[in-house]
Amino acid sequence: MKNIVLIGYMGAGKTTVGAVIASYSGLGFIDTDKYIVNRVHRSIKKIFEEDGEKTFRRMENRLCRFLQHQDNLVIATGGGVILNDDNMWRLKGNSVVVYIKNNIKTLYERAKKTETRPLARDYGEFIKRFVDREPLYEKYADIIINAEYKSVRDLAGEIVFAVLKFNETRI
């Protein structure tokens, strides 16, 4: 089975919803940010501070190159995975890409609660990044799901249903 790749801005709920989808479906689950953190034994914040964002993005790209050859996974990506065209074309090759969309205020409220998010410090910058990235999320998404006012369970169910429907139209 093709992978389900979840994209969206930080705070969208990709990891939480992805884990629920994986448990419902029996698919494996990987959170790309957590995978990188576990691999290098440093937080994303530390990687950004010590090595810079470019280094993190190279690690992310190497992981996408690996994931393009995997299947039967739910993949929760980092919010910036869409910044590298190569990442997305590799992931799209064997996956259905779902953009979990939410409003900026909700995203910021969630993201600022987590100290490990180096790009969520300044509200103005947060909005600017969101505005810059949203067209990319929409460009790469096979499916766009509005997550506003939905429980994790309802959102997971809606995504699974949308992916099944999407796959039916591709046969």
C-alpha positions in Angstrom: 0.0 0.0 0.0 1.1 3.6 -0.7 2.2 5.7 2.2 0.1 8.4 3.7 2.3 11.6 4.0 0.9 14.3 6.3 2.1 17.8 5.6 1.2 21.1 7.2 2.5 24.0 9.3 3.9 23.4 12.8 1.1 22.8 15.3 -1.2 21.3 12.7 -1.4 18.0 14.5 0.5 15.8 12.0 2.2 13.7 14.6 -0.8 13.2 16.8 -3.2 12.4 13.9 -0.6 10.3 12.1 -0.2 8.0 15.2 -3.9 7.6 15.4 -4.2 6.8 11.7 -1.4 4.3 12.0 -3.1 2.5 14.9 -6.4 2.4 13.1 -5.0 1.1 9.9 -2.2 -1.2 11.0 0.4 0.9 9.0 3.7 1.8 10.4 4.3 5.3 11.7 7.3 7.7 11.4 7.6 11.3 12.5 10.4 12.7 10.4 11.4 15.3 13.0 11.5 12.7 15.8 13.4 10.3 13.6 16.1 12.9 12.9 16.3 13.9 16.6 16.7 10.2 17.7 19.3 9.6 15.0 21.6 12.6 15.9 20.7 12.6 19.7 20.0 16.4 19.6 16.8 18.4 19.6 15.8 20.3 16.4 16.4 23.5 18.4 20.0 22.4 19.1 20.6 21.4 15.5 19.3 24.8 14.3 21.4 26.6 17.0 24.6 24.7 16.5 24.6 23.7 12.8 21.9 25.9 11.2 18.7 25.2 9.4 20.5 24.2 6.2 22.1 21.2 8.0 18.7 20.2 9.4 17.2 20.4 5.9 20.0 18.2 4.5 19.2 15.6 7.1 15.5 15.8 6.2 16.3 15.4 2.5 18.4 12.2 3.3 15.4 10.8 5.2 13.0 11.6 2.3 15.4 9.8 -0.1 15.2 6.7 2.2 11.4 7.0 2.6 10.8 7.1 -1.1 11.6 3.3 -1.1 9.3 2.4 1.8 5.7 1.6 1.9 2.8 0.9 4.3 3.7 3.9 6.4 2.0 7.0 7.8 4.6 9.7 7.6 4.2 12.9 9.7 6.6 15.4 8.2 8.2 18.5 9.6 6.5 21.8 8.6 9.4 22.8 6.4 9.6 19.6 4.3 7.8 21.3 1.5 10.7 23.9 1.1 12.7 21.4 -0.8 11.1 20.3 -4.1 13.2 17.2 -4.2 11.7 16.0 -0.8 8.2 16.3 -2.1 8.7 14.7 -5.4 10.4 11.7 -3.7 7.6 11.4 -1.2 4.9 11.8 -3.7 6.3 9.0 -5.8 4.9 6.3 -3.5 2.5 8.2 -1.3 -0.8 10.1 -1.0 0.0 13.5 0.4 -2.5 15.1 2.8 -2.3 18.7 3.8 -3.7 19.2 7.3 -4.9 22.8 7.2 -5.8 25.0 10.2 -6.1 28.7 11.0 -3.0 30.6 12.0 -4.1 31.5 15.5 -4.7 27.9 16.4 -1.4 26.8 14.9 0.5 29.5 16.8 -1.2 28.7 20.1 -0.2 25.1 19.8 3.4 25.7 18.5 4.4 28.3 21.1 3.6 25.8 23.9 6.5 23.7 22.7 10.0 25.0 23.4 11.6 22.6 20.9 10.2 24.6 18.0 12.9 27.1 17.0 10.7 28.8 14.4 7.8 29.5 16.7 9.4 32.2 18.8 8.1 35.4 17.1 4.5 35.8 16.0 5.3 38.1 13.1 7.8 35.6 11.7 5.5 32.7 12.4 2.8 34.4 10.2 5.3 35.3 7.5 6.5 31.7 7.3 3.0 30.4 7.2 2.0 32.8 4.3 5.2 31.8 2.4 4.6 28.1 2.9 0.8 27.7 2.5 1.0 27.8 -1.4 3.6 25.0 -1.2 1.4 22.9 1.0 -1.4 23.3 -1.4 0.8 22.7 -4.4 2.1 19.3 -3.2 -1.1 18.1 -1.5 -3.2 15.4 -3.2 -5.8 16.0 -0.5 -6.5 19.1 1.6 -8.3 18.5 4.9 -9.5 21.4 7.1 -8.8 20.4 10.7 -10.5 23.3 12.4 -12.8 22.4 15.2 -12.3 18.6 14.7 -11.2 16.1 17.3 -8.1 14.0 16.6 -10.3 10.9 16.1 -12.7 12.6 13.7 -9.8 14.2 11.7 -8.0 10.8 11.5 -11.2 9.1 10.2 -11.7 11.9 7.7 -8.2 11.5 6.4 -8.4 7.7 6.1 -11.8 8.0 4.2 -10.3 10.7 1.9 -7.2 8.6 1.1 -9.3 5.5 0.4 -11.5 7.6 -1.9 -8.5 9.2 -3.6 -6.9 5.7 -4.2 -10.2 4.4 -5.7 -10.1 7.2 -8.3 -6.5 6.3 -9.2 -7.1 2.6 -10.1 
